[in-house]
Amino acid sequence: MRGFFELVPKFIAVFSVWGFLAFMSMYLLFKEKGENSANTSNAPEQMVSLYSDNQTDKFRIKQSDILCFKTCDNYLELFYLNEDEQLKTRLIRSSMKRMMFQLDSQNFYRPHQSYLVNKAHIKGLVKVKNQSYIELAYIDFNVNISRGNVKQIKTFLVS
């Protein structure tokens, strides 16, 4: 009985520290999630945290600076603008599906299984022979469009 009463204060101390740490990690998680999903009508630009698959690599960027994502094996190649509006690239170990979940789906469009583009940076539609491409600002290559998405892109560009 004596051993039990000696262990109780230690157990309570360890349990309370563990509870405090768990509460703080949950608080920080919800706070960051609230910042990403908050209404930004008053804020000039929304910052987005892009996480890799292993959750150790985190990249914060303004959502309006993202031009597009391109698949490269098990990575995504992010094309974005830095503060001086120069084109930069970065590899992120993530899937396209996971990246679409992290971003605002109203501002991004997936015209092909290999690309995810920011609608704000679409300049136009290019057609070469039987293949259609999206022309993006700041980027020197054209983004493929799957045949089923050509009509959606045309209606988006007209409106």
C-alpha positions as CSV (number, residue, x, y, z in Angstrom):
1,M,0.0,0.0,0.0
2,R,2.9,2.3,0.8
3,G,4.3,2.0,-2.8
4,F,1.0,2.9,-4.3
5,F,0.8,6.2,-2.4
6,E,4.4,7.0,-3.4
7,L,3.6,6.5,-7.1
8,V,0.4,8.4,-7.3
9,P,2.0,11.9,-7.2
10,K,4.5,11.0,-9.8
11,F,1.7,9.5,-12.0
12,I,-0.4,12.7,-11.6
13,A,2.6,14.9,-12.5
14,V,3.5,12.9,-15.6
15,F,-0.1,12.6,-16.7
16,S,-0.7,16.4,-16.3
17,V,2.4,17.2,-18.3
18,W,1.3,14.8,-21.0
19,G,-2.2,16.3,-21.1
20,F,-0.8,19.9,-21.3
21,L,1.5,19.0,-24.2
22,A,-1.3,17.2,-26.0
23,F,-3.6,20.2,-25.5
24,M,-1.0,22.6,-26.8
25,S,-0.3,20.6,-29.9
26,M,-4.0,20.3,-30.7
27,Y,-4.4,24.1,-30.1
28,L,-1.5,24.9,-32.5
29,L,-2.8,22.5,-35.1
30,F,-6.3,24.0,-35.1
31,K,-4.9,27.5,-35.0
32,E,-2.8,26.9,-38.1
33,K,-5.7,25.2,-39.8
34,G,-7.9,28.2,-39.0
35,E,-5.3,30.5,-40.5
36,N,-5.3,28.6,-43.7
37,S,-9.0,28.3,-44.0
38,A,-10.0,31.8,-42.7
39,N,-11.9,34.2,-44.8
40,T,-9.4,36.4,-46.5
41,S,-11.7,39.1,-47.9
42,N,-10.0,41.7,-45.6
43,A,-6.5,40.2,-45.8
44,P,-4.4,41.2,-48.8
45,E,-3.1,37.7,-49.5
46,Q,-3.6,34.3,-48.0
47,M,-0.5,32.3,-47.0
48,V,-0.6,28.5,-47.5
49,S,1.5,25.9,-45.8
50,L,2.4,23.1,-48.2
51,Y,3.4,19.9,-46.5
52,S,5.4,17.0,-47.9
53,D,4.4,13.4,-47.4
54,N,6.7,12.9,-44.5
55,Q,5.4,16.1,-42.7
56,T,8.9,17.3,-41.9
57,D,9.2,19.6,-44.9
58,K,6.9,22.6,-44.8
59,F,6.9,25.4,-47.3
60,R,4.8,28.6,-46.8
61,I,3.9,30.7,-49.8
62,K,1.2,33.1,-50.9
63,Q,-1.5,31.3,-52.8
64,S,-1.5,33.9,-55.6
65,D,2.3,33.4,-56.2
66,I,1.8,29.7,-57.1
67,L,1.7,29.2,-60.9
68,C,1.4,25.5,-61.2
69,F,2.4,22.0,-60.0
70,K,3.8,19.4,-62.3
71,T,4.3,15.7,-61.5
72,C,7.9,14.3,-61.5
73,D,8.0,10.7,-60.4
74,N,7.1,10.7,-56.7
75,Y,7.5,14.5,-56.4
76,L,5.7,17.6,-57.4
77,E,7.6,20.4,-59.1
78,L,6.2,23.7,-57.8
79,F,6.5,26.7,-60.1
80,Y,6.1,29.9,-58.1
81,L,7.0,33.6,-58.0
82,N,9.3,35.0,-55.4
83,E,9.1,38.5,-53.9
84,D,10.8,40.0,-56.9
85,E,8.4,38.2,-59.3
86,Q,11.1,35.9,-60.6
87,L,10.1,32.4,-61.5
88,K,11.4,29.8,-59.0
89,T,10.9,26.0,-58.7
90,R,10.9,23.6,-55.8
91,L,10.4,19.9,-55.5
92,I,7.9,18.7,-52.9
93,R,7.4,15.0,-52.1
94,S,3.7,14.8,-52.3
95,S,0.9,13.5,-54.5
96,M,-1.3,15.7,-56.7
97,K,-4.4,14.6,-54.8
98,R,-2.9,15.6,-51.5
99,M,-1.8,19.0,-52.8
100,M,-5.3,19.7,-54.2
101,F,-6.7,19.0,-50.7
102,Q,-4.2,21.5,-49.2
103,L,-5.1,24.3,-51.7
104,D,-8.3,26.3,-52.3
105,S,-10.1,24.4,-55.0
106,Q,-11.8,27.5,-56.3
107,N,-8.5,29.0,-57.4
108,F,-6.9,25.9,-58.9
109,Y,-7.7,23.7,-61.8
110,R,-6.4,20.3,-62.9
111,P,-6.5,20.2,-66.7
112,H,-4.4,17.0,-66.9
113,Q,-3.4,14.3,-64.5
114,S,0.2,15.7,-64.5
115,Y,-0.7,19.4,-63.8
116,L,-2.5,21.6,-61.3
117,V,-2.6,25.3,-62.4
118,N,-3.6,28.5,-60.7
119,K,-6.5,30.0,-62.6
120,A,-5.3,33.5,-62.0
121,H,-2.2,32.9,-64.2
122,I,-3.8,31.4,-67.2
123,K,-3.1,33.5,-70.3
124,G,-4.9,31.6,-72.9
125,L,-5.5,28.4,-74.9
126,V,-3.1,27.2,-77.6
127,K,-4.0,24.5,-80.1
128,V,-1.3,22.6,-82.0
129,K,-2.6,20.0,-84.5
130,N,-5.1,17.9,-82.4
131,Q,-3.6,18.7,-79.0
132,S,-4.7,21.7,-76.8
133,Y,-2.4,23.4,-74.3
134,I,-2.8,26.1,-71.6
135,E,-0.5,29.0,-71.8
136,L,0.6,30.3,-68.4
137,A,2.1,33.6,-67.5
138,Y,5.9,33.6,-66.5
139,I,6.3,30.0,-67.7
140,D,8.0,29.1,-71.0
141,F,6.2,25.7,-71.5
142,N,2.6,24.9,-72.3
143,V,0.5,22.8,-70.0
144,N,-1.2,19.8,-71.5
145,I,-5.0,19.5,-71.4
146,S,-6.8,16.2,-71.5
147,R,-9.3,16.0,-74.3
148,G,-12.3,15.8,-71.9
149,N,-11.3,19.1,-70.2
150,V,-10.9,21.3,-73.3
151,K,-14.6,22.5,-73.2
152,Q,-14.3,23.4,-69.5
153,I,-11.2,25.5,-70.1
154,K,-12.9,27.3,-73.1
155,T,-16.0,28.2,-70.9
156,F,-13.7,29.3,-68.1
157,L,-11.7,31.6,-70.5
158,V,-14.8,33.1,-72.0
159,S,-16.4,33.9,-68.7
